[in-house]
Amino acid sequence: MINLFILVDQPDVVLEAGYTVVRIYSDTSPTGTFSTLVGTATIVSGNESVQFLDVTGSSTTWYKTAYYGTTPGEGQKSDAFQGDTSATYASVLELRRFSN
């Protein structure tokens, strides 16, 4: 089981562009095709991150994400990355409070 913490840079701008979800793709290699859609996470106004739990993922699973909306369709996929088996993450706000 892999817990993904995905940053959404300027979520309100992303939503205004017509994107409503982050699509999450997986593969077994960082150079794979990333054609397997494992799920989506809804983008929320003002939230600079989304969380997704891949119950079939493992420590060897690689991921790419892409913004998606009915219009304009799918955006460019991210660089490949691996998730974490941790059950929780600190939120962006918690990290900011801690760093201040």
DOMARRO-127072 format. One record per residue (C-alpha): x, y, z; residue number from 1; residue in three letters. Coordinates in nm, 3 decimals, decimal comma, always signed. Layout:
<rs>
<r><x>X</x><y>Y</y><z>Z</z><guke>NUM</guke><pami>ala</pami></r>
...
</rs>
This chain:
<rs>
<r><x>+0,000</x><y>+0,000</y><z>+0,000</z><guke>1</guke><pami>met</pami></r>
<r><x>+0,143</x><y>+0,338</y><z>-0,105</z><guke>2</guke><pami>ile</pami></r>
<r><x>+0,042</x><y>+0,679</y><z>+0,025</z><guke>3</guke><pami>asn</pami></r>
<r><x>+0,088</x><y>+0,956</y><z>-0,234</z><guke>4</guke><pami>leu</pami></r>
<r><x>+0,107</x><y>+1,320</y><z>-0,136</z><guke>5</guke><pami>phe</pami></r>
<r><x>+0,073</x><y>+1,526</y><z>-0,455</z><guke>6</guke><pami>ile</pami></r>
<r><x>+0,138</x><y>+1,900</y><z>-0,462</z><guke>7</guke><pami>leu</pami></r>
<r><x>-0,100</x><y>+2,118</y><z>-0,665</z><guke>8</guke><pami>val</pami></r>
<r><x>+0,077</x><y>+2,441</y><z>-0,754</z><guke>9</guke><pami>asp</pami></r>
<r><x>-0,170</x><y>+2,732</y><z>-0,748</z><guke>10</guke><pami>gln</pami></r>
<r><x>-0,487</x><y>+2,520</y><z>-0,721</z><guke>11</guke><pami>pro</pami></r>
<r><x>-0,722</x><y>+2,808</y><z>-0,803</z><guke>12</guke><pami>asp</pami></r>
<r><x>-0,535</x><y>+2,880</y><z>-1,128</z><guke>13</guke><pami>val</pami></r>
<r><x>-0,545</x><y>+2,508</y><z>-1,212</z><guke>14</guke><pami>val</pami></r>
<r><x>-0,921</x><y>+2,498</y><z>-1,148</z><guke>15</guke><pami>leu</pami></r>
<r><x>-0,979</x><y>+2,814</y><z>-1,355</z><guke>16</guke><pami>glu</pami></r>
<r><x>-0,798</x><y>+2,644</y><z>-1,645</z><guke>17</guke><pami>ala</pami></r>
<r><x>-1,065</x><y>+2,370</y><z>-1,634</z><guke>18</guke><pami>gly</pami></r>
<r><x>-0,875</x><y>+2,094</y><z>-1,456</z><guke>19</guke><pami>tyr</pami></r>
<r><x>-1,074</x><y>+1,927</y><z>-1,178</z><guke>20</guke><pami>thr</pami></r>
<r><x>-0,877</x><y>+1,615</y><z>-1,082</z><guke>21</guke><pami>val</pami></r>
<r><x>-0,527</x><y>+1,475</y><z>-1,070</z><guke>22</guke><pami>val</pami></r>
<r><x>-0,497</x><y>+1,146</y><z>-1,255</z><guke>23</guke><pami>arg</pami></r>
<r><x>-0,250</x><y>+0,899</y><z>-1,106</z><guke>24</guke><pami>ile</pami></r>
<r><x>-0,071</x><y>+0,651</y><z>-1,334</z><guke>25</guke><pami>tyr</pami></r>
<r><x>+0,161</x><y>+0,368</y><z>-1,231</z><guke>26</guke><pami>ser</pami></r>
<r><x>+0,432</x><y>+0,154</y><z>-1,385</z><guke>27</guke><pami>asp</pami></r>
<r><x>+0,708</x><y>-0,082</y><z>-1,273</z><guke>28</guke><pami>thr</pami></r>
<r><x>+0,992</x><y>+0,134</y><z>-1,406</z><guke>29</guke><pami>ser</pami></r>
<r><x>+1,065</x><y>+0,509</y><z>-1,415</z><guke>30</guke><pami>pro</pami></r>
<r><x>+1,100</x><y>+0,480</y><z>-1,794</z><guke>31</guke><pami>thr</pami></r>
<r><x>+0,775</x><y>+0,286</y><z>-1,847</z><guke>32</guke><pami>gly</pami></r>
<r><x>+0,472</x><y>+0,392</y><z>-2,051</z><guke>33</guke><pami>thr</pami></r>
<r><x>+0,258</x><y>+0,489</y><z>-1,748</z><guke>34</guke><pami>phe</pami></r>
<r><x>-0,061</x><y>+0,382</y><z>-1,923</z><guke>35</guke><pami>ser</pami></r>
<r><x>-0,221</x><y>+0,222</y><z>-1,615</z><guke>36</guke><pami>thr</pami></r>
<r><x>-0,459</x><y>+0,467</y><z>-1,447</z><guke>37</guke><pami>leu</pami></r>
<r><x>-0,477</x><y>+0,370</y><z>-1,080</z><guke>38</guke><pami>val</pami></r>
<r><x>-0,709</x><y>+0,649</y><z>-0,969</z><guke>39</guke><pami>gly</pami></r>
<r><x>-0,787</x><y>+1,017</y><z>-0,939</z><guke>40</guke><pami>thr</pami></r>
<r><x>-0,784</x><y>+1,279</y><z>-0,665</z><guke>41</guke><pami>ala</pami></r>
<r><x>-1,011</x><y>+1,583</y><z>-0,670</z><guke>42</guke><pami>thr</pami></r>
<r><x>-0,848</x><y>+1,926</y><z>-0,678</z><guke>43</guke><pami>ile</pami></r>
<r><x>-0,999</x><y>+2,155</y><z>-0,412</z><guke>44</guke><pami>val</pami></r>
<r><x>-0,984</x><y>+2,534</y><z>-0,422</z><guke>45</guke><pami>ser</pami></r>
<r><x>-0,721</x><y>+2,664</y><z>-0,179</z><guke>46</guke><pami>gly</pami></r>
<r><x>-0,570</x><y>+2,320</y><z>-0,109</z><guke>47</guke><pami>asn</pami></r>
<r><x>-0,212</x><y>+2,299</y><z>-0,231</z><guke>48</guke><pami>glu</pami></r>
<r><x>-0,206</x><y>+1,921</y><z>-0,218</z><guke>49</guke><pami>ser</pami></r>
<r><x>-0,411</x><y>+1,608</y><z>-0,269</z><guke>50</guke><pami>val</pami></r>
<r><x>-0,362</x><y>+1,268</y><z>-0,113</z><guke>51</guke><pami>gln</pami></r>
<r><x>-0,417</x><y>+0,931</y><z>-0,277</z><guke>52</guke><pami>phe</pami></r>
<r><x>-0,381</x><y>+0,583</y><z>-0,130</z><guke>53</guke><pami>leu</pami></r>
<r><x>-0,281</x><y>+0,315</y><z>-0,381</z><guke>54</guke><pami>asp</pami></r>
<r><x>-0,382</x><y>-0,010</y><z>-0,211</z><guke>55</guke><pami>val</pami></r>
<r><x>-0,217</x><y>-0,220</y><z>-0,484</z><guke>56</guke><pami>thr</pami></r>
<r><x>+0,110</x><y>-0,023</y><z>-0,494</z><guke>57</guke><pami>gly</pami></r>
<r><x>+0,440</x><y>-0,136</y><z>-0,346</z><guke>58</guke><pami>ser</pami></r>
<r><x>+0,783</x><y>+0,010</y><z>-0,277</z><guke>59</guke><pami>ser</pami></r>
<r><x>+0,883</x><y>-0,074</y><z>-0,636</z><guke>60</guke><pami>thr</pami></r>
<r><x>+0,587</x><y>+0,106</y><z>-0,798</z><guke>61</guke><pami>thr</pami></r>
<r><x>+0,658</x><y>+0,424</y><z>-0,996</z><guke>62</guke><pami>trp</pami></r>
<r><x>+0,401</x><y>+0,700</y><z>-1,053</z><guke>63</guke><pami>tyr</pami></r>
<r><x>+0,327</x><y>+0,992</y><z>-1,281</z><guke>64</guke><pami>lys</pami></r>
<r><x>+0,041</x><y>+1,238</y><z>-1,240</z><guke>65</guke><pami>thr</pami></r>
<r><x>-0,147</x><y>+1,466</y><z>-1,476</z><guke>66</guke><pami>ala</pami></r>
<r><x>-0,417</x><y>+1,728</y><z>-1,432</z><guke>67</guke><pami>tyr</pami></r>
<r><x>-0,745</x><y>+1,641</y><z>-1,605</z><guke>68</guke><pami>tyr</pami></r>
<r><x>-1,071</x><y>+1,820</y><z>-1,681</z><guke>69</guke><pami>gly</pami></r>
<r><x>-1,346</x><y>+1,751</y><z>-1,933</z><guke>70</guke><pami>thr</pami></r>
<r><x>-1,223</x><y>+2,067</y><z>-2,105</z><guke>71</guke><pami>thr</pami></r>
<r><x>-0,922</x><y>+2,102</y><z>-2,169</z><guke>72</guke><pami>pro</pami></r>
<r><x>-0,863</x><y>+1,725</y><z>-2,132</z><guke>73</guke><pami>gly</pami></r>
<r><x>-0,542</x><y>+1,585</y><z>-1,987</z><guke>74</guke><pami>glu</pami></r>
<r><x>-0,237</x><y>+1,799</y><z>-1,918</z><guke>75</guke><pami>gly</pami></r>
<r><x>+0,124</x><y>+1,692</y><z>-1,938</z><guke>76</guke><pami>gln</pami></r>
<r><x>+0,233</x><y>+1,405</y><z>-1,715</z><guke>77</guke><pami>lys</pami></r>
<r><x>+0,476</x><y>+1,476</y><z>-1,431</z><guke>78</guke><pami>ser</pami></r>
<r><x>+0,820</x><y>+1,327</y><z>-1,394</z><guke>79</guke><pami>asp</pami></r>
<r><x>+0,825</x><y>+0,974</y><z>-1,253</z><guke>80</guke><pami>ala</pami></r>
<r><x>+0,843</x><y>+0,936</y><z>-0,875</z><guke>81</guke><pami>phe</pami></r>
<r><x>+0,797</x><y>+0,672</y><z>-0,609</z><guke>82</guke><pami>gln</pami></r>
<r><x>+0,549</x><y>+0,690</y><z>-0,322</z><guke>83</guke><pami>gly</pami></r>
<r><x>+0,586</x><y>+0,617</y><z>+0,045</z><guke>84</guke><pami>asp</pami></r>
<r><x>+0,459</x><y>+0,333</y><z>+0,257</z><guke>85</guke><pami>thr</pami></r>
<r><x>+0,395</x><y>+0,574</y><z>+0,547</z><guke>86</guke><pami>ser</pami></r>
<r><x>+0,037</x><y>+0,600</y><z>+0,663</z><guke>87</guke><pami>ala</pami></r>
<r><x>+0,040</x><y>+0,977</y><z>+0,711</z><guke>88</guke><pami>thr</pami></r>
<r><x>+0,205</x><y>+1,297</y><z>+0,598</z><guke>89</guke><pami>tyr</pami></r>
<r><x>+0,217</x><y>+1,644</y><z>+0,743</z><guke>90</guke><pami>ala</pami></r>
<r><x>-0,003</x><y>+1,888</y><z>+0,555</z><guke>91</guke><pami>ser</pami></r>
<r><x>+0,149</x><y>+2,188</y><z>+0,381</z><guke>92</guke><pami>val</pami></r>
<r><x>+0,005</x><y>+2,413</y><z>+0,651</z><guke>93</guke><pami>leu</pami></r>
<r><x>+0,156</x><y>+2,194</y><z>+0,925</z><guke>94</guke><pami>glu</pami></r>
<r><x>+0,496</x><y>+2,213</y><z>+0,754</z><guke>95</guke><pami>leu</pami></r>
<r><x>+0,469</x><y>+2,591</y><z>+0,723</z><guke>96</guke><pami>arg</pami></r>
<r><x>+0,375</x><y>+2,627</y><z>+1,089</z><guke>97</guke><pami>arg</pami></r>
<r><x>+0,664</x><y>+2,403</y><z>+1,190</z><guke>98</guke><pami>phe</pami></r>
<r><x>+0,914</x><y>+2,596</y><z>+0,975</z><guke>99</guke><pami>ser</pami></r>
<r><x>+0,805</x><y>+2,931</y><z>+1,118</z><guke>100</guke><pami>asn</pami></r>
</rs>
